[in-house]
Amino acid sequence: MFIIRPKAKIYAAYLAFLFEQANVLSQIEHLIGSMVAIKAISAKKLMNITMPLLAMDKQVTIGNYWILSKKRKQLLTQYMRENDRILAVAADKLLNNGGRIR
């Protein structure tokens, strides 16, 4: 977990979105040498990362969309798991005559 106190006014979800972007991740990787050690980045090194600072209304729009996108991915994953489970149960019932012996 990171605790970040930005110097500028920034929407937390927008900041989280930025930390998932390739250009920001590549800056972090360049500063620390490896993505494996991302948890070990110092505050001093973190201050050298350049991120686009948009107007607050745009930050909120992007940040909220990022939150909804994360939720949508989570729900789609759950849906696919449940769909596979239902298919397996239905196939088992059809293949085994509903568990009845003929």
C-alpha positions as CSV (number, residue, x, y, z in Angstrom):
1,M,0.0,0.0,0.0
2,F,1.2,3.5,-0.8
3,I,0.6,6.7,1.0
4,I,1.0,9.6,-1.4
5,R,0.6,13.2,-0.5
6,P,0.6,15.1,-3.8
7,K,1.6,18.7,-3.9
8,A,-1.1,19.6,-6.3
9,K,-4.9,19.1,-5.9
10,I,-5.6,15.7,-7.4
11,Y,-8.5,13.2,-7.4
12,A,-7.4,9.9,-5.8
13,A,-9.1,7.7,-8.5
14,Y,-7.4,9.7,-11.2
15,L,-4.0,9.2,-9.5
16,A,-4.7,5.5,-9.3
17,F,-5.5,5.5,-13.0
18,L,-2.3,7.3,-13.8
19,F,-0.3,4.7,-11.8
20,E,-1.6,2.0,-14.2
21,Q,-0.6,3.8,-17.3
22,A,2.4,2.6,-19.4
23,N,4.2,5.9,-19.5
24,V,4.0,6.3,-15.7
25,L,5.0,2.7,-15.1
26,S,8.0,3.0,-17.4
27,Q,9.1,6.1,-15.5
28,I,8.9,4.1,-12.2
29,E,10.7,1.2,-13.7
30,H,13.5,3.6,-15.0
31,L,13.9,5.1,-11.5
32,I,14.0,1.9,-9.6
33,G,15.4,-0.5,-12.2
34,S,12.6,-3.1,-11.9
35,M,8.9,-3.4,-11.6
36,V,9.3,-6.2,-9.1
37,A,10.6,-3.7,-6.5
38,I,7.9,-1.1,-7.1
39,K,6.9,-1.3,-3.4
40,A,10.3,-0.1,-2.4
41,I,10.3,3.3,-4.3
42,S,11.3,6.2,-2.1
43,A,9.3,9.4,-1.9
44,K,12.3,11.3,-3.3
45,K,12.3,9.1,-6.4
46,L,8.5,9.3,-6.7
47,M,8.7,13.1,-6.9
48,N,10.7,12.7,-10.1
49,I,7.8,11.1,-12.0
50,T,5.9,13.4,-14.4
51,M,2.2,13.0,-14.6
52,P,-0.4,15.0,-16.5
53,L,-2.4,17.2,-14.2
54,L,-5.8,17.9,-15.7
55,A,-8.5,20.2,-14.5
56,M,-10.4,18.7,-11.5
57,D,-13.6,18.0,-13.5
58,K,-11.6,16.0,-16.0
59,Q,-9.8,14.2,-13.3
60,V,-13.1,13.2,-11.7
61,T,-14.5,12.1,-15.1
62,I,-11.4,9.9,-15.8
63,G,-11.1,8.6,-12.2
64,N,-14.8,7.7,-12.0
65,Y,-14.6,6.0,-15.4
66,W,-11.5,4.0,-14.2
67,I,-13.5,2.9,-11.1
68,L,-16.4,1.8,-13.2
69,S,-14.1,0.0,-15.6
70,K,-12.5,-1.9,-12.7
71,K,-15.9,-2.9,-11.4
72,R,-17.0,-4.0,-14.9
73,K,-14.0,-6.2,-15.3
74,Q,-14.6,-7.8,-11.9
75,L,-18.3,-8.4,-12.8
76,L,-17.4,-9.9,-16.2
77,T,-14.9,-12.2,-14.6
78,Q,-17.6,-13.3,-12.1
79,Y,-20.1,-13.8,-14.9
80,M,-17.7,-16.0,-16.9
81,R,-17.0,-18.2,-13.9
82,E,-20.7,-18.5,-13.2
83,N,-21.4,-19.2,-16.9
84,D,-18.8,-22.0,-16.9
85,R,-20.2,-23.5,-13.7
86,I,-23.8,-23.5,-15.1
87,L,-22.6,-25.1,-18.4
88,A,-20.7,-27.8,-16.4
89,V,-23.8,-28.6,-14.3
90,A,-26.1,-28.7,-17.4
91,A,-23.7,-30.8,-19.4
92,D,-23.3,-33.2,-16.4
93,K,-27.0,-33.6,-16.1
94,L,-27.5,-34.2,-19.8
95,L,-24.5,-36.6,-20.1
96,N,-25.6,-38.5,-17.0
97,N,-29.3,-38.5,-17.7
98,G,-29.9,-36.2,-14.8
99,G,-28.2,-38.6,-12.4
100,R,-30.8,-41.3,-13.1
101,I,-30.0,-44.8,-14.2
102,R,-31.8,-46.0,-17.3
